[in-house]
Amino acid sequence: MLSTVFMLSCGEDRSGEYYALIGSKTWIYETMQQNYLFYEDLPAEDGLDFFDKPADFLESVVSDQDKKNGVTFSHIDSVKTTRVLSNNPTYGIEGTLVRGTDGDYYYTILYVQPESPASEAGLKRGDHICMANGTKLSSSNYAGYIQTPTTTYTYKVARKGESATPDTLEIPMPQPRIIEEPSVYLARNFTTSNGKKVFYIMYNSFETSEESDLKSKFAEGLASSPNDIVLDLRYNPGGYVSTAQLLSTILAPSNAMGQNCFNLIFNDKLNKVENYAFDPTLLQGVSNASYEHLYILTTSNTASASELVINCLRPYLGDKLLQVGENTFGKNVAQSLFTNASYSKLEFWLTTAYISNSENYYDYYTDGLKSDYTVSEDVSGYLGELGTEQDALMAVVLHHIENGSFPAVETPEAQSAVSRNFGMNQTPRVIFNSIAHKPKYSKITKY
């Protein structure tokens, strides 16, 4: 018997709708026996709880190779018509909970979703939320105050001001609501101090439904013939393989058209490899990009389809591709969609293939894809506006564009003003990062 634990966007628990008896094996287990990339790691049927809920059952049988850092790659979704930040009402805040050794907490905002309650309230990247309705944040209450609010709160916020001491603000929040999350978060063109034209784009998810917007933003950005492109994937956990193929084709050199982009390597039972090429027919509405350097910004939360793009472009771009930031997450596998008419509300995304580049390289599960220059965001300090010289990752890129080389070393920043102001120790610790908890997928739309 099967059930689901998913909550639909209206907040109603529909788990009772999906019970069904299908004999001695569940459909999930039968599907995994044939198609799972790690089928050899499946436990024997004896002792398995086939009466468990689908998501719980799946979690009980997946291979250790199918998970990392608390994230399981194979997953069961409820069918959704739109991509939303959360199935529950939210303020639209992405950020990190930081704790000092003295026990104080604050929540650093990485970014706010456009057209969200947080945006309407005027919250910004780099703001530090310290209190809600006069109560200090803690590891036990921050989620209700920030991640899954059910009502309005007034935040006490530390914000970088003109002096070393941060401004202290009282910001009342609007009512939380369901937020749609755009794939392209930010795109802009600018000219550096030495006259180089740059196109910067922050891309946060590979979604087939938003490919037209992706192409439109690139068409606008490439119209000025930029010397360099900055692709910001620091918060991108993945998405659809087909959309990654599109982005890779836009960014690949013209002489790579028609050549191998990446391969999907399935298990030895299926004994097949699917080859995907840089496909110029995908470029309707946008041209193939030409540039001196492609800078890709990454963190440990850059995963899956994002890593696919970096890995597949490496053999063709060589030193023209410069990865700045941190090593990526390290997810080198893809998930295929399986459905069953008896469970029409469920989507079973099963890990079925390794993703390799044209040189058959996919061995980056352990360490991720390594950055060419390592620099991290200081979530205990002030982050600076995305894509500007105040942004630590972008500052390194601008140094390279303007000087032809990276800085000699990463300069450690002094203790942040917000830490001093709120009694924080000089070694704050990240307790929770909302980006790190996002699902990390490379979804195969055909199987």
QUIWONOR-V474422 format. One record per pair of residues at least 24 apart in sequence whose ideal C-beta (glycine too) atoms are under 8 Angstrom apart, sorted by sequence separation. I is the first residue (numbers start at 1). J is the second residue. D is the distance in Angstrom with one decimal. If there is no record, write none. Layout:
# QUIWONOR-V474422
i->I j->J d->D
i->I j->J d->D
This chain:
# QUIWONOR-V474422
i->2 j->26 d->6.2
i->26 j->50 d->5.2
i->38 j->62 d->7.8
i->41 j->65 d->6.8
i->92 j->116 d->2.5
i->106 j->130 d->4.8
i->131 j->155 d->6.9
i->132 j->156 d->7.7
i->149 j->173 d->7.4
i->151 j->175 d->7.4
i->152 j->176 d->7.9
i->181 j->205 d->7.1
i->183 j->207 d->4.8
i->302 j->326 d->7.9
i->307 j->331 d->6.3
i->2 j->27 d->7.5
i->25 j->50 d->7.3
i->38 j->63 d->3.7
i->91 j->116 d->6.4
i->92 j->117 d->6.0
i->93 j->118 d->4.8
i->105 j->130 d->7.9
i->130 j->155 d->8.0
i->131 j->156 d->3.8
i->151 j->176 d->7.6
i->199 j->224 d->7.5
i->296 j->321 d->6.7
i->298 j->323 d->5.7
i->303 j->328 d->6.5
i->304 j->329 d->7.4
i->307 j->332 d->7.1
i->2 j->28 d->7.6
i->24 j->50 d->7.7
i->28 j->54 d->6.1
i->90 j->116 d->7.7
i->91 j->117 d->4.6
i->92 j->118 d->4.6
i->129 j->155 d->4.9
i->130 j->156 d->5.0
i->150 j->176 d->7.0
i->184 j->210 d->7.3
i->252 j->278 d->4.6
i->294 j->320 d->6.0
i->296 j->322 d->7.4
i->298 j->324 d->7.3
i->299 j->325 d->5.4
i->300 j->326 d->5.2
i->302 j->328 d->4.4
i->303 j->329 d->3.7
i->36 j->63 d->7.8
i->38 j->65 d->5.0
i->90 j->117 d->7.9
i->91 j->118 d->4.5
i->92 j->119 d->6.5
i->129 j->156 d->7.3
i->130 j->157 d->7.0
i->149 j->176 d->4.6
i->183 j->210 d->4.4
i->197 j->224 d->5.8
i->199 j->226 d->4.1
i->293 j->320 d->5.5
i->294 j->321 d->5.1
i->295 j->322 d->5.2
i->296 j->323 d->5.1
i->297 j->324 d->5.5
i->298 j->325 d->4.4
i->299 j->326 d->4.7
i->300 j->327 d->6.6
i->302 j->329 d->6.2
i->303 j->330 d->7.7
i->304 j->331 d->4.5
i->373 j->400 d->7.8
i->26 j->54 d->7.9
i->29 j->57 d->7.8
i->37 j->65 d->7.9
i->38 j->66 d->5.8
i->85 j->113 d->6.0
i->129 j->157 d->5.6
i->130 j->158 d->6.0
i->182 j->210 d->7.0
i->197 j->225 d->6.9
i->198 j->226 d->5.6
i->201 j->229 d->7.6
i->203 j->231 d->6.6
i->292 j->320 d->7.1
i->293 j->321 d->7.7
i->294 j->322 d->7.3
i->295 j->323 d->7.9
i->296 j->324 d->7.2
i->297 j->325 d->5.1
i->298 j->326 d->6.1
i->300 j->328 d->7.0
i->301 j->329 d->6.3
i->303 j->331 d->4.8
i->28 j->57 d->6.2
i->32 j->61 d->6.9
i->37 j->66 d->7.6
i->128 j->157 d->6.6
i->184 j->213 d->5.7
i->197 j->226 d->4.4
i->198 j->227 d->6.9
i->199 j->228 d->7.6
i->200 j->229 d->7.9
i->201 j->230 d->7.2
i->203 j->232 d->6.8
i->214 j->243 d->7.4
i->249 j->278 d->4.7
i->291 j->320 d->7.6
i->293 j->322 d->5.9
i->295 j->324 d->5.8
i->298 j->327 d->7.5
i->299 j->328 d->7.8
i->300 j->329 d->5.8
i->28 j->58 d->6.0
i->91 j->121 d->7.8
i->93 j->123 d->6.8
i->107 j->137 d->6.0
i->127 j->157 d->5.1
i->128 j->158 d->4.3
i->183 j->213 d->6.8
i->184 j->214 d->6.0
i->187 j->217 d->4.4
i->197 j->227 d->5.1
i->198 j->228 d->5.1
i->199 j->229 d->5.1
i->200 j->230 d->4.4
i->201 j->231 d->6.0
i->202 j->232 d->3.9
i->203 j->233 d->6.2
i->206 j->236 d->7.5
i->248 j->278 d->6.5
i->249 j->279 d->5.6
i->298 j->328 d->5.2
i->332 j->362 d->4.6
i->26 j->57 d->6.6
i->85 j->116 d->7.9
i->105 j->136 d->6.9
i->106 j->137 d->6.3
i->127 j->158 d->7.3
i->128 j->159 d->7.5
i->182 j->213 d->7.5
i->183 j->214 d->6.5
i->196 j->227 d->4.6
i->197 j->228 d->7.7
i->198 j->229 d->7.4
i->199 j->230 d->7.2
i->201 j->232 d->6.6
i->204 j->235 d->5.5
i->205 j->236 d->6.2
i->215 j->246 d->7.6
i->245 j->276 d->5.4
i->249 j->280 d->6.9
i->257 j->288 d->7.1
i->332 j->363 d->7.4
i->29 j->61 d->6.9
i->91 j->123 d->8.0
i->104 j->136 d->7.2
i->105 j->137 d->4.3
i->123 j->155 d->7.7
i->127 j->159 d->5.3
i->189 j->221 d->5.9
i->196 j->228 d->6.2
i->198 j->230 d->6.3
i->200 j->232 d->6.8
i->202 j->234 d->8.0
i->204 j->236 d->5.2
i->205 j->237 d->7.2
i->206 j->238 d->6.3
i->207 j->239 d->5.5
i->208 j->240 d->4.9
i->211 j->243 d->5.8
i->214 j->246 d->7.1
i->218 j->250 d->5.6
i->332 j->364 d->5.5
i->381 j->413 d->5.8
i->105 j->138 d->5.7
i->126 j->159 d->7.4
i->184 j->217 d->5.1
i->187 j->220 d->7.3
i->188 j->221 d->8.0
i->202 j->235 d->7.8
i->203 j->236 d->5.9
i->205 j->238 d->7.4
i->206 j->239 d->2.8
i->207 j->240 d->6.6
i->214 j->247 d->6.8
i->245 j->278 d->7.9
i->249 j->282 d->5.2
i->250 j->283 d->6.7
i->332 j->365 d->5.2
i->373 j->406 d->4.5
i->95 j->129 d->7.9
i->105 j->139 d->6.9
i->123 j->157 d->7.2
i->126 j->160 d->6.3
i->187 j->221 d->5.8
i->205 j->239 d->4.8
i->206 j->240 d->5.1
i->208 j->242 d->6.1
i->245 j->279 d->6.8
i->249 j->283 d->6.3
i->254 j->288 d->5.3
i->330 j->364 d->5.5
i->331 j->365 d->7.3
i->372 j->406 d->7.8
i->373 j->407 d->8.0
i->382 j->416 d->6.6
i->107 j->142 d->6.0
i->124 j->159 d->7.2
i->189 j->224 d->5.5
i->206 j->241 d->7.9
i->208 j->243 d->5.5
i->211 j->246 d->5.9
i->215 j->250 d->7.6
i->241 j->276 d->7.7
i->253 j->288 d->7.9
i->330 j->365 d->5.0
i->375 j->410 d->5.1
i->378 j->413 d->5.5
i->381 j->416 d->3.3
i->382 j->417 d->7.4
i->18 j->54 d->7.3
i->207 j->243 d->6.3
i->246 j->282 d->4.9
i->250 j->286 d->6.1
i->252 j->288 d->7.1
i->254 j->290 d->7.3
i->328 j->364 d->7.4
i->330 j->366 d->6.3
i->374 j->410 d->6.7
i->380 j->416 d->5.2
i->381 j->417 d->7.6
i->382 j->418 d->7.3
i->105 j->142 d->6.8
i->189 j->226 d->6.5
i->206 j->243 d->4.0
i->245 j->282 d->7.0
i->330 j->367 d->6.3
i->381 j->418 d->6.9
i->15 j->53 d->6.9
i->36 j->74 d->7.8
i->128 j->166 d->7.6
i->206 j->244 d->5.2
i->250 j->288 d->6.6
i->251 j->289 d->5.5
i->330 j->368 d->3.9
i->378 j->416 d->6.9
i->380 j->418 d->7.4
i->381 j->419 d->7.5
i->107 j->146 d->5.6
i->249 j->288 d->7.3
i->250 j->289 d->5.7
i->329 j->368 d->5.7
i->330 j->369 d->7.7
i->380 j->419 d->5.8
i->97 j->137 d->7.2
i->99 j->139 d->7.2
i->327 j->367 d->6.0
i->328 j->368 d->3.9
i->206 j->247 d->7.2
i->327 j->368 d->4.0
i->328 j->369 d->4.4
i->97 j->139 d->7.1
i->315 j->357 d->5.9
i->316 j->358 d->7.7
i->327 j->369 d->6.5
i->251 j->294 d->6.1
i->314 j->357 d->6.5
i->315 j->358 d->5.1
i->327 j->370 d->5.2
i->203 j->247 d->7.4
i->311 j->355 d->7.5
i->315 j->359 d->5.2
i->327 j->371 d->5.8
i->380 j->424 d->7.1
i->97 j->142 d->5.2
i->311 j->356 d->7.9
i->312 j->357 d->4.6
i->326 j->371 d->6.0
i->186 j->232 d->7.7
i->262 j->308 d->6.0
i->311 j->357 d->4.7
i->312 j->358 d->7.0
i->323 j->369 d->6.7
i->325 j->371 d->5.5
i->308 j->355 d->5.4
i->323 j->370 d->7.5
i->324 j->371 d->6.2
i->327 j->374 d->7.9
i->5 j->53 d->5.3
i->28 j->76 d->7.9
i->123 j->171 d->6.5
i->323 j->371 d->4.7
i->324 j->372 d->6.7
i->326 j->374 d->6.5
i->380 j->428 d->4.1
i->1 j->50 d->7.3
i->4 j->53 d->6.4
i->6 j->55 d->7.8
i->122 j->171 d->6.6
i->262 j->311 d->7.4
i->323 j->372 d->4.9
i->324 j->373 d->5.1
i->325 j->374 d->7.3
i->326 j->375 d->7.9
i->379 j->428 d->7.9
i->1 j->51 d->4.9
i->3 j->53 d->4.6
i->4 j->54 d->5.5
i->5 j->55 d->5.4
i->121 j->171 d->5.4
i->262 j->312 d->4.4
i->311 j->361 d->6.7
i->322 j->372 d->4.9
i->323 j->373 d->7.8
i->325 j->375 d->6.1
i->326 j->376 d->5.9
i->2 j->53 d->7.2
i->3 j->54 d->6.8
i->4 j->55 d->6.8
i->5 j->56 d->7.4
i->95 j->146 d->7.4
i->121 j->172 d->6.9
i->261 j->312 d->5.0
i->311 j->362 d->7.4
i->322 j->373 d->7.2
i->324 j->375 d->6.7
i->325 j->376 d->7.3
i->379 j->430 d->6.2
i->2 j->54 d->5.1
i->106 j->158 d->7.2
i->121 j->173 d->5.3
i->93 j->146 d->5.8
i->121 j->174 d->6.1
i->311 j->364 d->7.2
i->93 j->147 d->7.8
i->120 j->174 d->5.5
i->2 j->57 d->7.6
i->91 j->146 d->7.0
i->118 j->173 d->7.4
i->117 j->173 d->5.9
i->183 j->239 d->7.7
i->90 j->147 d->7.3
i->117 j->174 d->4.1
i->259 j->316 d->7.6
i->307 j->364 d->6.9
i->90 j->148 d->6.9
i->91 j->149 d->5.9
i->117 j->175 d->6.8
i->251 j->309 d->7.4
i->311 j->369 d->6.3
i->89 j->148 d->8.0
i->90 j->149 d->7.0
i->117 j->176 d->5.9
i->310 j->369 d->5.4
i->88 j->148 d->5.7
i->89 j->149 d->7.1
i->117 j->177 d->6.6
i->229 j->289 d->6.3
i->248 j->308 d->7.6
i->256 j->316 d->4.6
i->89 j->150 d->7.0
i->244 j->305 d->4.2
i->248 j->309 d->5.1
i->252 j->313 d->6.3
i->307 j->368 d->7.4
i->86 j->148 d->7.3
i->229 j->291 d->5.0
i->243 j->305 d->7.0
i->244 j->306 d->7.8
i->247 j->309 d->5.7
i->251 j->313 d->6.1
i->307 j->369 d->5.6
i->116 j->179 d->5.0
i->228 j->291 d->5.6
i->231 j->294 d->6.6
i->233 j->296 d->6.0
i->234 j->297 d->4.9
i->253 j->316 d->5.8
i->14 j->78 d->7.7
i->115 j->179 d->7.7
i->222 j->286 d->7.3
i->227 j->291 d->6.5
i->228 j->292 d->5.6
i->229 j->293 d->7.6
i->231 j->295 d->7.1
i->232 j->296 d->8.0
i->233 j->297 d->6.3
i->234 j->298 d->6.0
i->235 j->299 d->7.3
i->237 j->301 d->6.4
i->241 j->305 d->6.3
i->244 j->308 d->4.7
i->248 j->312 d->5.4
i->252 j->316 d->5.7
i->253 j->317 d->6.9
i->115 j->180 d->8.0
i->222 j->287 d->6.2
i->225 j->290 d->7.6
i->226 j->291 d->6.4
i->227 j->292 d->5.2
i->228 j->293 d->4.8
i->229 j->294 d->5.2
i->230 j->295 d->4.7
i->231 j->296 d->4.9
i->232 j->297 d->4.5
i->233 j->298 d->5.8
i->234 j->299 d->4.5
i->236 j->301 d->7.9
i->237 j->302 d->7.8
i->238 j->303 d->5.2
i->239 j->304 d->7.5
i->240 j->305 d->6.7
i->244 j->309 d->5.4
i->248 j->313 d->6.1
i->252 j->317 d->7.8
i->113 j->179 d->5.2
i->219 j->285 d->6.2
i->228 j->294 d->7.5
i->229 j->295 d->7.2
i->230 j->296 d->7.9
i->231 j->297 d->7.2
i->235 j->301 d->6.0
i->236 j->302 d->5.8
i->237 j->303 d->4.8
i->238 j->304 d->2.8
i->239 j->305 d->4.9
i->219 j->286 d->4.5
i->222 j->289 d->5.7
i->228 j->295 d->6.6
i->230 j->297 d->6.8
i->234 j->301 d->7.0
i->235 j->302 d->7.7
i->236 j->303 d->7.5
i->237 j->304 d->6.3
i->238 j->305 d->4.0
i->241 j->308 d->6.9
i->113 j->181 d->6.0
i->114 j->182 d->6.6
i->215 j->283 d->7.8
i->218 j->286 d->4.9
i->219 j->287 d->7.3
i->234 j->302 d->6.1
i->238 j->306 d->6.0
i->300 j->368 d->7.0
i->325 j->393 d->5.1
i->113 j->182 d->7.8
i->215 j->284 d->7.8
i->216 j->285 d->7.0
i->233 j->302 d->4.8
i->236 j->305 d->7.7
i->237 j->306 d->7.3
i->238 j->307 d->7.9
i->324 j->393 d->5.8
i->6 j->76 d->7.9
i->8 j->78 d->6.4
i->215 j->285 d->4.8
i->216 j->286 d->7.6
i->236 j->306 d->4.4
i->264 j->334 d->5.9
i->6 j->77 d->7.3
i->7 j->78 d->7.9
i->9 j->80 d->7.5
i->114 j->185 d->7.7
i->215 j->286 d->4.2
i->218 j->289 d->7.2
i->298 j->369 d->7.3
i->4 j->76 d->6.9
i->6 j->78 d->3.6
i->324 j->396 d->5.3
i->212 j->285 d->7.3
i->233 j->306 d->4.4
i->298 j->371 d->6.2
i->324 j->397 d->5.7
i->4 j->78 d->6.6
i->111 j->185 d->6.9
i->9 j->84 d->6.5
i->322 j->397 d->7.9
i->11 j->87 d->7.5
i->233 j->309 d->7.5
i->11 j->88 d->6.3
i->233 j->310 d->7.8
i->299 j->376 d->7.5
i->9 j->87 d->5.4
i->231 j->309 d->8.0
i->299 j->377 d->7.2
i->322 j->400 d->6.9
i->8 j->87 d->6.9
i->274 j->353 d->7.6
i->7 j->87 d->5.1
i->6 j->87 d->7.7
i->7 j->88 d->7.1
i->91 j->173 d->5.9
i->91 j->174 d->7.9
i->91 j->176 d->5.4
i->267 j->352 d->7.3
i->89 j->175 d->7.7
i->90 j->176 d->5.5
i->266 j->352 d->5.9
i->89 j->176 d->3.8
i->90 j->177 d->7.5
i->92 j->179 d->4.5
i->266 j->353 d->4.9
i->355 j->442 d->6.1
i->89 j->177 d->5.1
i->90 j->178 d->7.5
i->264 j->352 d->7.9
i->265 j->353 d->5.6
i->89 j->178 d->6.0
i->90 j->179 d->5.6
i->264 j->353 d->4.0
i->265 j->354 d->4.4
i->88 j->178 d->7.7
i->264 j->354 d->7.4
i->265 j->355 d->7.8
i->87 j->178 d->7.7
i->234 j->325 d->6.0
i->264 j->355 d->6.3
i->265 j->356 d->6.0
i->353 j->444 d->7.2
i->86 j->178 d->7.2
i->237 j->329 d->7.7
i->263 j->355 d->7.3
i->349 j->441 d->6.8
i->352 j->444 d->7.1
i->85 j->178 d->7.8
i->86 j->179 d->7.1
i->238 j->331 d->7.1
i->241 j->334 d->5.8
i->262 j->355 d->5.7
i->263 j->356 d->4.8
i->84 j->178 d->5.5
i->85 j->179 d->4.3
i->262 j->356 d->6.5
i->263 j->357 d->7.7
i->349 j->443 d->6.4
i->84 j->179 d->6.3
i->85 j->180 d->7.4
i->262 j->357 d->5.7
i->263 j->358 d->7.8
i->352 j->447 d->7.2
i->84 j->180 d->5.6
i->85 j->181 d->4.5
i->261 j->357 d->8.0
i->262 j->358 d->7.4
i->297 j->393 d->4.8
i->83 j->180 d->6.7
i->84 j->181 d->6.5
i->260 j->357 d->8.0
i->261 j->358 d->7.2
i->263 j->360 d->7.2
i->265 j->362 d->7.5
i->297 j->394 d->7.3
i->82 j->180 d->6.0
i->83 j->181 d->5.8
i->260 j->358 d->4.1
i->206 j->305 d->4.3
i->259 j->358 d->6.9
i->206 j->306 d->7.5
i->297 j->397 d->7.4
i->295 j->397 d->4.7
i->295 j->400 d->7.4
i->335 j->441 d->5.8
i->337 j->443 d->6.9
i->293 j->400 d->7.6
i->335 j->442 d->6.5
i->337 j->444 d->7.1
i->293 j->401 d->7.5
i->334 j->442 d->4.0
i->335 j->443 d->5.6
i->336 j->444 d->4.6
i->337 j->445 d->7.2
i->331 j->440 d->5.2
i->333 j->442 d->7.0
i->334 j->443 d->7.3
i->335 j->444 d->6.6
i->338 j->447 d->7.6
i->334 j->444 d->5.2
i->337 j->447 d->6.6
i->329 j->440 d->6.3
i->331 j->442 d->7.2
i->336 j->447 d->4.1
i->241 j->355 d->7.7
i->83 j->205 d->7.4
i->83 j->207 d->6.0
i->111 j->235 d->7.4
i->110 j->235 d->6.8
i->83 j->209 d->7.0
i->83 j->210 d->8.0
i->301 j->433 d->7.1
i->301 j->435 d->4.4
i->308 j->442 d->6.0
i->301 j->436 d->5.4
i->299 j->435 d->7.9
i->300 j->436 d->7.5
i->304 j->440 d->4.7
i->305 j->441 d->7.1
i->301 j->438 d->7.5
i->303 j->440 d->4.0
i->304 j->441 d->5.6
i->305 j->442 d->4.7
i->304 j->442 d->4.5
i->305 j->443 d->7.8
i->94 j->235 d->7.0
i->234 j->377 d->7.8
i->232 j->386 d->7.1
i->232 j->387 d->6.9
i->230 j->387 d->7.1
i->234 j->393 d->6.6
i->232 j->393 d->7.8
i->230 j->394 d->7.1
i->230 j->397 d->5.8
i->9 j->178 d->5.9
i->228 j->401 d->5.7
i->227 j->401 d->7.8
i->264 j->444 d->6.8
i->202 j->386 d->6.1
i->202 j->387 d->6.8
i->200 j->387 d->4.4
i->200 j->394 d->7.6
i->237 j->435 d->7.1
i->244 j->442 d->7.2
i->188 j->387 d->6.5
i->186 j->386 d->5.9
i->235 j->435 d->4.9
i->185 j->386 d->7.9
i->186 j->387 d->6.3
i->237 j->438 d->4.4
i->238 j->439 d->7.8
i->240 j->441 d->8.0
i->241 j->442 d->5.3
i->237 j->439 d->6.5
i->238 j->440 d->5.1
i->239 j->441 d->6.2
i->240 j->442 d->7.8
i->241 j->443 d->6.3
i->198 j->401 d->6.7
i->237 j->440 d->4.5
i->238 j->441 d->4.6
i->239 j->442 d->7.7
i->240 j->443 d->4.8
i->241 j->444 d->5.3
i->242 j->445 d->5.3
i->237 j->441 d->7.4
i->238 j->442 d->5.5
i->239 j->443 d->6.5
i->241 j->445 d->7.1
i->196 j->401 d->5.2
i->238 j->443 d->7.9
i->240 j->445 d->6.1
i->192 j->398 d->6.3
i->196 j->402 d->7.3
i->194 j->401 d->7.5
i->194 j->402 d->5.0
i->192 j->401 d->5.4
i->193 j->402 d->6.0
i->192 j->402 d->5.6
i->160 j->382 d->4.5
i->39 j->267 d->6.0
i->37 j->266 d->7.1
i->38 j->267 d->7.9
i->37 j->267 d->5.3
i->39 j->269 d->6.8
i->35 j->266 d->8.0
i->36 j->267 d->6.9
i->35 j->267 d->7.3
i->35 j->269 d->7.9
i->34 j->269 d->6.3
i->35 j->270 d->7.0
i->34 j->270 d->7.8
i->208 j->445 d->6.8
i->166 j->417 d->5.2
i->165 j->417 d->6.3
i->166 j->418 d->5.3
i->164 j->417 d->5.2
i->168 j->421 d->7.9
i->166 j->421 d->5.5
i->126 j->382 d->4.9
i->165 j->421 d->6.0
i->126 j->383 d->4.2
i->160 j->417 d->7.2
i->73 j->331 d->6.5
i->125 j->383 d->5.5
i->126 j->384 d->6.6
i->125 j->384 d->7.9
i->126 j->385 d->8.0
i->69 j->329 d->7.5
i->73 j->333 d->6.1
i->75 j->335 d->7.4
i->125 j->385 d->6.7
i->158 j->418 d->4.6
i->68 j->329 d->7.3
i->74 j->335 d->6.3
i->125 j->386 d->6.3
i->68 j->330 d->6.5
i->73 j->335 d->6.4
i->68 j->331 d->6.8
i->158 j->421 d->6.2
i->158 j->422 d->6.6
i->79 j->344 d->7.6
i->79 j->345 d->5.7
i->66 j->333 d->7.4
i->78 j->345 d->6.0
i->79 j->346 d->7.4
i->110 j->377 d->7.8
i->78 j->346 d->6.9
i->79 j->347 d->6.0
i->77 j->346 d->7.3
i->78 j->347 d->7.4
i->110 j->379 d->7.6
i->76 j->346 d->5.9
i->77 j->347 d->4.2
i->76 j->347 d->7.0
i->108 j->379 d->4.5
i->76 j->348 d->5.5
i->77 j->349 d->6.5
i->108 j->380 d->7.3
i->76 j->349 d->7.3
i->110 j->383 d->7.1
i->75 j->349 d->5.3
i->74 j->349 d->6.4
i->108 j->383 d->7.2
i->111 j->386 d->6.8
i->74 j->350 d->5.1
i->74 j->351 d->4.7
i->73 j->351 d->5.0
i->98 j->379 d->5.9
i->98 j->380 d->5.6
i->96 j->379 d->4.7
i->66 j->351 d->5.0
i->147 j->434 d->6.7
i->54 j->343 d->7.8
i->128 j->418 d->4.9
i->142 j->432 d->7.2
i->54 j->346 d->6.5
i->130 j->422 d->5.9
i->139 j->431 d->5.8
i->139 j->432 d->7.8
i->54 j->348 d->7.8
i->128 j->422 d->7.8
i->37 j->333 d->6.2
i->68 j->365 d->7.2
i->65 j->365 d->7.7
i->35 j->336 d->7.0
i->35 j->338 d->7.3
i->31 j->338 d->5.2
i->106 j->418 d->7.0
i->27 j->340 d->5.2
i->38 j->351 d->7.0
i->36 j->350 d->6.1
i->37 j->351 d->5.1
i->27 j->342 d->7.4
i->35 j->350 d->6.0
i->36 j->351 d->6.8
i->37 j->352 d->5.4
i->27 j->343 d->7.2
i->36 j->352 d->7.0
i->37 j->353 d->6.2
i->106 j->422 d->6.5
i->31 j->348 d->6.7
i->35 j->352 d->5.4
i->37 j->354 d->7.0
i->32 j->350 d->6.4
i->104 j->422 d->6.0
i->106 j->424 d->7.6
i->31 j->350 d->6.4
i->100 j->419 d->6.8
i->104 j->423 d->5.8
i->22 j->342 d->7.3
i->28 j->348 d->6.4
i->104 j->424 d->5.8
i->102 j->423 d->6.1
i->20 j->342 d->5.5
i->102 j->424 d->6.9
i->20 j->343 d->6.9
i->100 j->423 d->7.4
i->102 j->425 d->5.4
i->100 j->424 d->3.7
i->101 j->425 d->4.1
i->110 j->434 d->7.7
i->18 j->343 d->5.8
i->100 j->425 d->4.2
i->110 j->435 d->6.7
i->98 j->424 d->7.9
i->101 j->427 d->6.2
i->105 j->431 d->7.3
i->18 j->345 d->6.4
i->100 j->427 d->7.6
i->101 j->428 d->7.9
i->17 j->345 d->6.7
i->18 j->346 d->6.8
i->100 j->428 d->4.9
i->101 j->429 d->7.6
i->99 j->428 d->6.6
i->100 j->429 d->7.5
i->98 j->428 d->4.8
i->99 j->429 d->5.3
i->14 j->345 d->6.9
i->98 j->429 d->6.9
i->98 j->430 d->5.8
i->99 j->431 d->5.1
i->97 j->430 d->7.2
i->98 j->431 d->6.9
i->96 j->430 d->5.2
i->97 j->431 d->4.5
i->96 j->431 d->7.8
i->97 j->432 d->4.2
i->96 j->432 d->6.5
i->97 j->433 d->7.9
i->96 j->433 d->4.6
i->95 j->433 d->7.8
i->96 j->434 d->7.2
i->4 j->343 d->7.9
i->6 j->345 d->7.9
i->95 j->434 d->5.9
i->94 j->434 d->5.0
i->2 j->343 d->6.6
i->4 j->345 d->6.8
i->93 j->434 d->7.6
i->94 j->435 d->6.0
i->4 j->346 d->5.9
i->75 j->439 d->6.5
i->71 j->437 d->7.9
i->75 j->441 d->7.7
i->69 j->436 d->7.5
i->73 j->440 d->6.7
i->71 j->439 d->7.4
i->73 j->441 d->7.3
i->71 j->440 d->5.5
